[in-house]
Amino acid sequence: MATMVTFHAHPDDECIACGGVMRAAADAGHRVVLVVATRGEHGEIVPGVLENGETLAERRVKETHAAADVLGVARVEFLGYVDSGMVDTDTNGAPGSFWSADVEEAAERLAAILREEDAEVLTCYDRIGGYGHPDHVQVHRVGRRAGELAGTPRVYESTSNRDEFRRMAAMAREAGEEMPDLDPEGFGSPEEELTTRVDVTPWLAAKREAMRAHRSQIPDDSFFLALPDDRFALAFGTEWFIRVGGDPAQREDTLFPA
């Protein structure tokens, strides 16, 4: 059995982007390690969730561990950086923010975990961080460099199928359903660049339960949880990746090829 380290920017990113492959790997007997760059200090707070005196960072750490339990994660680590906030906000360059961190120094923090775990698989994000958030872009930069430093054999960039998103958005509009307000050109990657398509429909219940664990960010009436089961399966039943050094013409269906 192998060890997979899955690297994310904020609490809740893990279940949305990689929840299926994480639970699938755990069920197959692999060791799953979750590394989160920040504690999501600048996320928007769902009203009424925090306890008296509780900070958002404290709550999001608890939520991360709860979601990790659902997804079969054996170890959770935070790299210790501060959430940089959305693009072009003052928090981007604040001291300690992940966006302002030295890439080499941050990559070495992650590489130390990869070496300690003797990881065979690392997931990070694509070059635009999925949708352009500064911390997500930094996950791409830091993750790719950490994989090089640690000599991790298989590095996968978690992404979305931009062309599939366009098709789904068109279907949703025809059905009068709500879709996230995302510019397709600044979201995910073109289908022709994708090397790995993983069907995670058998693990959708766990993926959805992990999302529910992040109550400070994902209320029950959110787009993620309000979808009927068939639409949820369409939106989240496939997880897409670009394998570093992989060939889109030889598309894989797992992060653990024989």
Beta strands, then each sheet from edge to edge (+ up, - down):
strand 1: 3-8
strand 2: 31-38
strand 3: 75-81
strand 4: 121-125
strand 5: 154-159
strand 6: 196-199
strand 7: 238-243
sheet 1: 3+ 2+ 1+ 4+ 5+ 7- 6+
end
